[in-house]
Amino acid sequence: MPKLTFRNSYGQLVDISTVAATKVKNEFGAILEQTLHCGAVAITRHERPKAVLVSFAEFESLVSERSRSLDDLNTEFDILLTHMQTPSARKGVEAALNASHAELNSATVKVDQNSC
């Protein structure tokens, strides 16, 4: 079975442990504690994931992320745009727009050499 992962409310990519449905039925209290500690547990039937039990904190995080309004997104965009409107950012854009072909090639090579 492939490893199951999800991005938790802290933004971390974490592995989800799997538990057989029969075990959940017989040991719900222990599985609930595991869910509260880990954030989520995948429930399997015949070794295939069928459902995920998530903590209430993770549920709230998922719901709030999905229910962001257009006004919230507009506000977030405006804040990001304001941060990009600094004098140094303007200088950088102006330099890039006025750069020669050779200067752009040189900058590209430098970036490629610093890549992972």
N, C-alpha and C positions, 0 to 999 in steps of 0.2 A: 504494500500500500504506500503511495507517495506521502512524503512528509507534509503535514498541514501547517500552514503559518497564517498569522494575521497581524495587522498593525494595531497595537493596543492604544489606549487613550493617551499614552505618553509618546506616541509616534514610533515606538520600537517595534521591529518585526520580530515576533516571538513564535516559537513552535507551540502547537496545540497538542496536548496529550489526547489519546483516544481511549475510550472505555466502551466495552460491550454493553448493549442495551440490557442484557440480563443482569449484569453487575450493577448497573444504575438502578434497576428495579429492586435488587436485593440489598444494596448498600447506598441508598440515596443520600443519607446524611453525610457520609464520608466523601461522596462525589461532590456534593454541594460545597463542602469545606474546600475541596481541591479547586473547584471553580472560583470560589471567593479568593483563594490564594493566587491562582494562575490567571484569572480573568476569563478563561473559556476552556471548555472540554468538548471534544467531538464525541458523539455517541454513534457507535457502529452497530450494524446488524449484518451478520455473515461477512464480517471484516470489511465492510464498505461504509463510509460515513453517511449517515442518514439525517443527523440533526446536530446542532451545536447548542450547548448550555452556556450562557454567558452571565457574568456577574451583573448586578444592577448598575454598578458604576460604568462598566463597559457598554451596557445597553444605553444608558443616558448619553454617553459620549457619541455613540453611533447615531442616535436620534437627533441630537443637537447638531451634529455635522450635516446631516441630511436636510434639516429643516431651516438652514440658513436662508434668509429672505434675500430678495434682490437688493433691497436697501442695505442689508449687511454687506453683501458683495460689493456694491457701489462704494460704500464707506471704506472697505478694505482696499479696493482699487485706488481710491483717491489718496489714501495714506501711502501706498506703494509708489504712486506717481509723484507725490510730493517729495519722497525720499530720493527719487531719481532726478529731481530738478535742482541739484546742487551745482555750484560753479564748476567743480572738478568733473562732474558728469557731463556738463555741457561742453567743456574743453575736450573731453575724450571723444564725444560724438563729432565735434567739429574737426578734430584731428583725423578721425577715421574717414569722414566724408571728403576731406581735402588731401588724403594720402595718395601717393602715387602707387602704381601697380607694383613696383618693386618693394615699396615700404609695406604694402599689405601682404605680399608674399613672404617677406622677412618676418613679419609678426606672426603669420600662420605657422611658419617653420618653428619659431620659438615656442608657440603654444603646443604644437605637436610633440616637441622634445620634452616638455614638462608634463605630458599626460601620463596617466598610470599605465 
